[in-house]
Amino acid sequence: MKHTLILGALLLAPSMSLAQMAPEVARCAVMRGMNIDAAAIGLPTTGADIATADYMTEPVEYCQLTGAIDPVDPSAPDINFQINLPYEWNQKGLQFGGGGYNGALVTGLEVARFNPDDGPTPLMRGYVTWGSDSGHQSPSPLGGQFLMNDEALRNFGGEQIKKSHDVTMAVIAAFYDGAEPDYVYFQGNSQGGHEGMIATQRWPDDYDGAIVVHPANSFVALQLSGMRAAQAFYQPGAYISPADVELLNGAALDACDMLDGAADGLISDTVGCASAFDVQSIRCEDGMASEGACLGDAQIAALDVINTPTPTPMLQGGAQGFGGWPIYLAGDLYGLWGMGFSPEVTNPPSPVANFGLAVLGDPLLRYAILQDPDANTMEFSVEGNEARIKEVSNLIDAVSDDLTPFVEGGGKILLTHGTTDFAISYRNTVDWFERVSAHHGADATHDFMRFWLVPGFGHGSGAFQMRWNSLEALENWVENGVAPENMVMTDAAEGTAGRSRPMCEYPGFAMLNEGATDLDSASSYSCVMP
């Protein structure tokens, strides 16, 4: 793909004592004070500046830059960024996505998410890497006050991705004597996965591939569904205690764990489990809850709400709903963070003590939709707020099923989602993938995107904490035309670390081979269709 640069917009600060520095140190130091003119950035800004330029020797020799992209609105926050420039460059760039509501600087120094922890970072492999704070600083990953500023909202909604990309391309040209990357990739999970989908859908010419993990791409629908679920679980008698969580988990595992032939604490056959497990099997006979022993009718009614889609016909692209969280999949969804420790509601909802999905939904509804810091979001109603909901969805969401420009440029996507994700339902990703497949055709979609569901994988945690060489797989596909086939993932969870499973493309799942006895080896399983 072509990565357009505007070289004439670069102005270097005058050197001071550069002649006294070692050449490699001076090469980095001269970057300090650089100004990138607004004309070099593809969306409105008032330019960008490099504030620091530090010569580093660990883990490799590189120049670490930090700086800020200045807003058009003087009351809007800057977009803070970090760019890492290796001296032995592999002619590639990798942009890192953020998490939650962002608000903290993404440094680009870590391994690609859910790649092997002991492997080299992209920077160590020669990548230019970069990330940003998405256009605001927040003391909490769930802080949302910035959403009341229109430019900050647009930056969070995706504009910061383009702006920081273009600044990085200009910096690369300055540091590497006018060169540009041969390949540019994006990687992210959760909000970062959402950002990867924004990048490939809105600016397809800028990227050659993306690694997208449990994306929050239907961001507005996600927060609406979370608040709907919270409102259901705070009805009288509906609270699910930690003991009830264990009851539900145990019942689901008893019904579904062996559907794939292996008693391994993982539910691989999600389709079969939908039929095999019935929550009514743990209902109290009189409908009155008995903590840890059986569920009451009010609790089951709340579970029915979370298990069904949230209608969202007003959102970007006319998306009709956000898929619910399957109650028959034991794992993180009903972990203590998700359900909370307390049946008492607060305004605003507080993490851990109260329902986690309300905590996630509150900032968007309070600050972006209602634009009222004092609003009680536990009383939120879609009715009367449809116009603003649609407006915010158009700014933030990334739900298009037409990826033609990205595909025509040779772009590839590696997409994964865990089945026990408590923060973002895997059904949302399944829905998007199926819509893309319907639009492009199944065979054509398989030529540019691969999608794997991961049993037992939550939102980074879970019974199976996947690790796999996604960046190498993406490189091999984009650069060498070798598609990712027969991929294997390993588990990093405490107590089961090192076991492996085949990565089965959706809708397939791993079935234990007849006669196999080693439940911890991927070679003991084969991918089958439900």
ABEGO torsion letter per residue (X at the ends): XBBBBBAAABBBBBBBAAAABBAAAAAAAAABGBBBBAAABABBBAEBBBABBBBBAOABBBBBBBBBBBBABAABBBBBBBBBBBABBAGBBBBBBBBEAEGBBBAGABBBBGBBAABBBAAAAGBBBBBBAGGBBBABAABAAAAABAAAAAAAAGAAAAAAAAAAAAAAAAAAGGBBBABBBBBBBEAAAAAAAAAAAABAAABABBBBBGBAABAAAAAAAAAAAAAAAABBGABBBAAAAAAAAAAAAAAAAAAAGBBAGBBABAAAAAAABBAAAABBAAGBBBBGABBBAAAAAAAAAAABBBBBAABBGGBAEBBBBBAABBEAAABAAAAEABABBBOBBBBGABBAAAAAAAAAAAAAAAGBAABBAAABBABGAAAAAAAAAAAABBABABAAAAAAAGBBBBBBBBAABAABBAAAAAAAAAAAAAAAEAAAAAAABBBBBBBGBBBGBEABBBBBBAAAAAAAAAAAGBBBBGBBBBBABBGABGBBBBBBBOABBBBBBBGBABAABAAABBBBBX
